[in-house]
Amino acid sequence: MRARIQEVAEEHFRRVGHHKTSVADIASELGMSRANVYRFFPSRDAIKESICRRVLDSTAELALTIARRSTPPSEKLEELLTAVHHHNKTKLLHDRQMHDLIVAAMQENRPVIKVHAEQMMTILEAIIREGSKRASSRSKIPPKRACLSKFVLKSLERSGYAR
């Protein structure tokens, strides 16, 4: 039932936005009482956070898929940064309601954002470490890219969305 509540909530969030979706709307669509929804989620914010997590998990999964490839670290890093940028840009342009949900979670310093930022930092750090450990200079991350990567990591840290 929890998964079904998430599906309905996400559908409502996409259609009318998270600000305009109430627990009563979700319960009504499911043919249950608000109290029954609260049995599975302690609050409306908990529902929003679970949907936010689902959206962010798709970005983390994309990053993990790229990080696990057997390509040189410099290529992985470039592909990862490009793919995540494209993924987020697409969300902004074509899935505005979900993008707004993520922005609100960031502005509210929700734990789900911190967890996601830490996941992304771990993935980026692993790629950078892999590039540093490679013996062949041809497969190492070029100094310019390593500096850019470190700049991105430090920017995330300063912005409060990472460790």
C-alpha positions in Angstrom: 0.0 0.0 0.0 2.9 2.3 0.7 4.1 2.1 -2.9 0.6 2.8 -4.2 0.4 5.9 -2.0 3.7 7.0 -3.4 2.5 6.4 -7.0 -0.7 8.4 -6.5 1.1 11.2 -4.7 3.7 11.4 -7.4 1.0 11.5 -10.0 -0.7 14.4 -8.2 2.6 16.2 -7.7 3.3 16.0 -11.4 -0.2 17.1 -12.3 -0.9 20.0 -9.9 2.4 20.4 -7.9 3.4 19.4 -4.4 2.1 22.6 -2.9 -1.5 22.0 -4.1 -1.6 18.3 -3.3 -3.1 17.4 0.0 -3.2 14.1 1.9 -7.0 14.3 1.4 -6.5 14.4 -2.4 -4.2 11.3 -2.2 -6.6 9.4 0.1 -9.6 10.3 -2.1 -7.9 8.9 -5.2 -7.1 5.7 -3.3 -10.6 5.4 -1.9 -9.3 5.5 1.7 -9.4 7.9 4.6 -6.6 10.4 5.4 -6.0 8.5 8.7 -5.3 5.4 6.7 -2.7 7.3 4.6 -1.1 8.5 7.9 -0.7 4.8 8.9 1.9 4.5 6.2 3.4 8.0 6.3 3.6 10.1 9.5 3.1 13.4 7.6 2.6 15.1 4.3 6.3 16.1 4.4 7.2 12.4 4.8 5.2 11.7 1.6 7.0 14.6 -0.2 10.4 13.4 1.0 9.7 9.8 -0.2 8.8 11.2 -3.7 11.8 13.4 -3.7 14.0 10.4 -2.8 12.5 8.4 -5.8 13.3 11.3 -8.2 16.9 11.7 -6.8 17.5 8.0 -6.9 17.1 8.0 -10.6 20.0 10.6 -10.9 22.1 8.5 -8.5 21.4 5.3 -10.5 22.5 7.1 -13.7 25.7 8.2 -12.0 26.4 4.7 -10.6 25.8 3.1 -14.0 28.4 5.4 -15.6 30.9 5.0 -12.7 30.8 1.2 -13.0 31.8 1.2 -16.7 35.2 0.0 -17.7 36.1 3.2 -19.5 39.0 5.4 -18.4 38.3 7.5 -15.4 38.6 10.8 -17.4 35.9 9.6 -19.8 33.7 8.4 -16.9 34.0 11.8 -15.2 33.2 13.7 -18.3 30.3 11.4 -19.2 28.9 11.5 -15.6 29.0 15.3 -15.3 27.4 15.7 -18.8 24.7 13.1 -18.2 23.7 14.4 -14.8 23.6 17.9 -16.2 21.4 16.8 -19.1 19.2 14.7 -16.7 18.6 17.7 -14.5 18.1 20.1 -17.4 15.5 17.7 -18.9 13.7 17.5 -15.5 13.6 21.3 -15.4 12.2 21.7 -18.9 9.9 18.7 -19.1 9.0 17.8 -15.5 8.8 21.2 -13.8 6.7 20.0 -10.9 9.2 17.4 -9.9 12.0 19.9 -10.3 10.2 22.3 -8.1 9.8 19.6 -5.4 13.6 19.1 -5.5 14.2 22.8 -5.3 11.9 23.1 -2.3 13.6 20.2 -0.6 17.0 21.9 -1.1 15.7 25.2 0.2 14.3 23.5 3.3 17.6 21.5 3.8 15.7 18.2 3.8 17.8 15.2 4.8 17.0 13.5 1.5 19.1 16.2 -0.2 22.1 15.7 2.1 21.9 11.9 1.5 21.8 12.4 -2.3 24.7 14.9 -2.3 26.8 12.5 -0.2 26.0 9.7 -2.7 27.0 11.8 -5.6 30.2 13.0 -3.8 31.1 9.3 -3.1 30.7 8.4 -6.7 32.7 11.4 -8.0 35.4 10.8 -5.4 35.7 7.1 -6.4 36.2 8.1 -10.1 38.8 10.7 -9.1 40.6 8.2 -6.9 40.5 5.6 -9.7 42.1 8.1 -12.0 44.8 9.0 -9.5 45.7 5.3 -9.0 46.1 4.4 -12.6 49.7 3.7 -13.5 49.5 4.8 -17.1 49.5 8.5 -17.6 47.3 8.1 -20.6 44.4 6.8 -18.4 44.9 9.3 -15.6 42.4 12.1 -15.2 44.1 15.1 -16.8 45.1 17.8 -14.2 42.6 20.2 -15.7 39.7 17.8 -15.2 40.9 16.8 -11.8 40.9 20.4 -10.8 37.4 21.0 -12.2 36.2 17.9 -10.4 37.7 19.1 -7.1 36.1 22.5 -7.7 32.7 20.9 -8.2 33.1 18.8 -5.0 34.2 21.9 -3.0 31.3 23.9 -4.4 28.9 21.3 -3.2 30.5 21.3 0.2 30.4 25.1 0.5 26.7 25.2 -0.6 25.8 22.9 2.3 24.6 20.1 0.1 27.5 17.8 0.9 29.5 16.6 3.8 
